[in-house]
Amino acid sequence: MTQARVEMTTRLNTVVTWIDARERLPRSGTPVAAAITGHYPTDTATESDTTSGEEFWLVRPMYFTTLHWTEDGAEHRNCFVDSDGVVRLPYGLPSDETVTHWAELPTLPVGTTHVVLGKAVQPALQNAWNAHPTT
């Protein structure tokens, strides 16, 4: 019985390319990092909250879809959805919070893949933990 040895190239550095959401949208189903802008809700009950009503621009993991139905039955097209089911539209469309830019998520620090399964997981983890960022 021959054993196959899997060689993995470890890359701990990555380059992010941000795409303007006004110019191009990702393929449907694509997980992305989304740059979101909006205002934190104004909450007079908690005046100690320093972000109340403040404008923000932040990054969240989301996925893009061409069609999404929310729990209340509302239909959304060409939208970004986060893990809590919150829908955000591309910048310029009517929405309290909009996505200004998006970027594809980086690969795992073991090469060119987003997923490692089964018996390959532990060797991949060891490879990543033993690696050092390239400068």
C-alpha positions in Angstrom: 0.0 0.0 0.0 1.5 3.3 -1.0 0.8 6.4 1.0 0.4 9.7 -0.8 2.1 12.7 0.8 0.4 16.0 0.4 2.6 19.0 0.2 1.0 22.3 1.1 2.5 25.7 0.6 1.9 27.9 3.5 1.1 31.6 2.9 0.3 33.7 5.9 0.2 37.0 4.0 -2.8 37.9 1.9 -3.7 40.8 -0.3 -7.3 42.2 -0.3 -8.7 43.7 -3.4 -11.7 45.9 -2.6 -14.4 46.2 -5.3 -16.7 49.3 -5.4 -20.2 47.9 -5.0 -21.5 50.7 -7.3 -19.4 49.3 -10.2 -19.6 45.5 -9.8 -21.3 42.9 -7.6 -20.0 39.4 -6.7 -21.5 36.2 -8.0 -24.6 35.0 -6.2 -23.7 32.8 -3.2 -20.2 34.3 -2.8 -19.0 34.8 0.8 -17.4 38.3 1.1 -16.0 40.9 3.4 -18.4 43.8 3.1 -17.6 47.4 4.0 -20.8 48.8 5.4 -21.8 52.4 6.1 -24.7 53.8 8.0 -25.6 55.4 11.4 -25.8 53.6 14.8 -29.4 53.9 16.1 -30.1 56.8 18.3 -31.1 55.5 21.7 -32.1 58.2 24.2 -32.5 55.6 26.9 -28.8 54.8 27.0 -27.2 58.3 26.6 -23.9 56.8 27.9 -23.5 54.9 24.6 -20.9 57.1 22.8 -21.8 55.6 19.4 -25.5 56.4 19.6 -26.5 58.1 16.3 -22.9 58.2 15.1 -22.0 57.4 11.5 -19.9 54.3 10.9 -18.0 52.5 8.2 -17.0 48.9 9.1 -16.2 45.5 7.7 -18.5 42.4 8.3 -18.5 38.9 6.8 -21.5 38.5 4.6 -22.6 36.7 1.4 -24.1 38.1 -1.7 -27.2 36.8 -3.3 -29.4 37.8 -6.3 -32.5 36.8 -4.5 -33.2 36.6 -0.7 -36.5 36.2 1.2 -36.5 37.5 4.8 -38.6 35.8 7.6 -41.3 38.4 7.2 -41.7 37.3 3.5 -40.0 40.4 2.0 -38.2 39.8 -1.3 -34.7 41.3 -1.7 -32.7 41.3 -4.9 -29.0 41.8 -5.4 -28.2 42.1 -1.7 -25.7 41.2 1.0 -26.8 39.1 3.9 -25.0 38.7 7.2 -25.0 35.7 9.6 -28.0 37.2 11.5 -30.0 37.5 8.3 -29.7 41.3 8.1 -30.0 42.4 4.5 -27.9 45.3 3.2 -28.1 46.7 -0.3 -25.3 48.1 -2.5 -24.4 51.8 -1.8 -26.8 54.2 -3.5 -29.9 52.1 -3.1 -32.5 53.0 -0.4 -31.3 51.3 2.8 -30.3 52.4 6.3 -27.0 50.6 6.0 -25.4 50.0 2.6 -22.4 48.1 1.3 -19.8 50.5 -0.2 -17.2 47.9 -1.2 -16.7 44.1 -1.1 -13.8 41.7 -1.2 -13.5 38.0 -1.6 -12.6 36.3 1.6 -9.0 35.0 1.8 -8.0 31.4 1.5 -7.0 29.4 4.6 -3.3 29.8 5.5 -2.3 26.6 3.8 -2.4 27.5 0.2 -5.2 28.2 -2.3 -8.3 26.6 -0.7 -11.1 27.8 1.5 -11.9 24.3 2.9 -9.9 21.4 4.3 -11.8 18.3 5.4 -11.2 15.1 7.2 -7.7 13.7 7.8 -6.1 16.6 6.0 -7.2 19.1 8.7 -4.6 18.3 11.4 -1.6 18.3 9.0 -2.9 21.6 7.5 -3.2 23.2 11.0 0.3 22.0 11.9 1.6 23.4 8.7 0.0 26.8 9.3 1.1 26.9 13.0 4.7 26.2 12.0 4.8 28.8 9.3 6.0 32.3 9.6 4.7 35.3 7.6 6.8 36.2 4.6 8.0 39.8 4.4 
